[in-house]
Structure formats: structure tokens, C-alpha cells
């Protein structure tokens, strides 16, 4: 019987499926949690229980039309790290009104936002005609 003393690194299945490990303090204990590729990590998070942990993507912001204006809308991806509903969802915060959408709902709403932007372009063209 031959023994092989070469140690191969352990490759976690998550690393091959777009996941990464992120450290987080849970109840004061450092643990490593599998995070989706889009998760920004959990620095500063310190939930009491794993069930309280959520994954968050980078936020995108729509700012007001004036220079230096505050945001009008924020959006990001979120998913519960543990529990019964771990599917990602799109979360939009419009001035404090927070809407949590599944992907199909978010795509439908994005189409409405695009139509609204097209109408703003139309208004701007009409306003610009009067200035010629």
C-alpha cells in the first residue's frame, strides 16, 4: 500500500458555481458564509442569528436633475442567506417607499420606467422646439 503525502487543496463546490465565501460575525462568532457572486460581502454585519443574514448587491442610484441632488431611487439585489426563501429579488427604494420584486415583476416595472423616460424625452423635445 502506497501513501501519497501530497495534499491537494480542497475546492469548495460553491467556488465553481459563482459563489464565494465571506466572513461575518454571527452572535459574536466569526463564520464563513457562501455568498452569490453579486453579494458585496458582510463587513460590518453582525446578526444575532444566521436567519437574520441577507445578501446585498451594490446599490444603483437615480439622482435628482439638479447638480448634487439627493437620490430619487435606489435599487439593489437582495436574498436571504438562510431560511425558506433564498431566491434573489430586486428591491427598489423610491423616496422611502420600498418595493421588493421578483425578477419578472422587476422586468415589467423596468419597461414602465423606460416608457416614462421616453415620455420625458418627448416633453423635452417639445420644450426645445419653442426655444429655436
C-alpha positions as CSV (number, residue, x, y, z in Angstrom):
1,X,0.0,0.0,0.0
2,X,1.4,3.3,-1.1
3,X,0.8,6.5,0.7
4,X,0.7,9.8,-1.1
5,X,1.8,12.7,1.1
6,X,0.9,15.3,-1.4
7,X,-2.1,17.4,-0.2
8,X,-4.4,18.8,-2.8
9,X,-6.3,21.9,-1.9
10,X,-9.9,21.4,-1.0
11,X,-12.1,23.1,-3.6
12,X,-15.5,24.1,-2.3
13,X,-18.3,23.3,-4.7
14,X,-19.5,26.9,-4.2
15,X,-16.3,28.3,-5.8
16,X,-17.1,26.5,-9.0
17,X,-20.7,27.8,-9.2
18,X,-20.2,31.6,-9.0
19,X,-20.2,31.7,-5.2
20,X,-17.6,32.9,-2.7
21,X,-17.0,32.7,1.0
22,X,-17.4,35.8,3.1
23,X,-16.6,36.2,6.8
24,X,-19.4,37.5,9.1
25,X,-19.8,37.8,12.8
26,X,-22.9,35.9,13.9
27,X,-23.7,36.1,17.6
28,X,-20.1,37.3,18.1
29,X,-18.6,34.2,16.4
30,X,-16.8,34.5,13.0
31,X,-18.3,32.2,10.4
32,X,-17.8,32.0,6.7
33,X,-21.0,32.2,4.6
34,X,-21.4,31.2,1.0
35,X,-22.4,34.3,-1.0
36,X,-23.6,34.8,-4.5
37,X,-21.2,36.4,-6.9
38,X,-23.1,39.7,-6.8
39,X,-23.0,39.9,-3.0
40,X,-20.9,42.8,-1.7
41,X,-19.9,40.9,1.5
42,X,-20.9,41.3,5.1
43,X,-18.3,43.7,6.5
44,X,-20.0,45.4,9.4
45,X,-22.9,43.0,9.6
46,X,-23.3,41.3,13.0
47,X,-26.6,39.5,13.1
48,X,-27.6,37.5,16.2
49,X,-28.7,34.5,14.1
50,X,-27.8,33.2,10.7
51,X,-31.5,33.6,9.7
52,X,-31.1,37.3,10.1
53,X,-28.4,37.5,7.4
54,X,-29.1,38.8,3.9
55,X,-27.0,39.1,0.8
56,X,-26.9,42.6,-0.8
57,X,-25.5,43.8,-4.1
58,X,-24.0,47.2,-4.8
59,X,-26.8,49.8,-4.9
60,X,-27.6,51.8,-8.1
61,X,-29.0,55.3,-7.7
62,X,-31.1,57.7,-9.7
63,X,-30.3,61.2,-8.6
64,X,-32.5,64.3,-9.0
65,X,-31.9,66.5,-12.0
66,X,-30.0,69.3,-10.2
67,X,-26.3,69.1,-9.6
68,X,-25.6,67.5,-6.2
69,X,-29.2,66.4,-5.8
70,X,-30.1,63.6,-3.4
71,X,-31.1,60.3,-4.8
72,X,-34.7,59.8,-6.0
73,X,-34.5,56.0,-6.3
74,X,-32.1,53.3,-5.1
75,X,-32.1,49.7,-6.3
76,X,-30.2,46.5,-5.4
77,X,-30.4,42.8,-5.4
78,X,-31.1,41.0,-2.1
79,X,-31.5,37.5,-0.9
80,X,-31.9,35.9,2.5
81,X,-28.8,33.9,3.2
82,X,-30.7,31.2,5.1
83,X,-34.3,30.3,5.6
84,X,-37.2,29.3,3.3
85,X,-36.9,32.0,0.7
86,X,-33.3,32.4,-0.6
87,X,-34.1,33.4,-4.2
88,X,-32.7,36.8,-5.2
89,X,-35.1,39.7,-5.7
90,X,-34.8,43.3,-6.9
91,X,-35.5,45.9,-4.2
92,X,-36.3,49.5,-5.1
93,X,-36.4,52.4,-2.7
94,X,-38.3,55.4,-4.1
95,X,-38.1,58.1,-1.5
96,X,-38.7,55.7,1.4
97,X,-41.3,53.6,-0.4
98,X,-39.6,50.2,-0.6
99,X,-40.8,47.6,-3.1
100,X,-39.5,44.1,-3.2
101,X,-39.9,42.4,-6.6
102,X,-39.3,39.0,-8.1
103,X,-37.3,39.1,-11.4
104,X,-40.4,39.0,-13.7
105,X,-42.0,41.9,-11.7
106,X,-38.8,43.9,-11.9
107,X,-38.6,43.5,-15.7
108,X,-42.2,44.6,-16.1
109,X,-41.6,47.6,-13.9
110,X,-38.3,48.4,-15.8
111,X,-40.3,48.5,-19.0
112,X,-42.7,51.1,-17.4
113,X,-39.7,53.2,-16.2
114,X,-38.3,53.1,-19.8
115,X,-41.7,54.2,-21.2
116,X,-41.7,57.1,-18.6
117,X,-38.2,58.1,-19.6
118,X,-39.3,58.1,-23.3
119,X,-42.2,60.5,-22.3
120,X,-39.8,62.8,-20.5
121,X,-37.7,62.9,-23.7
122,X,-40.8,63.8,-25.7
123,X,-41.6,66.6,-23.3
124,X,-38.0,67.9,-23.6
125,X,-38.2,67.8,-27.4
126,X,-41.4,69.8,-27.4
127,X,-40.0,72.3,-24.9
128,X,-36.8,72.6,-27.0
129,X,-38.9,73.4,-30.2
130,X,-40.2,76.5,-28.5
131,X,-36.7,77.8,-27.9
132,X,-35.5,77.6,-31.5
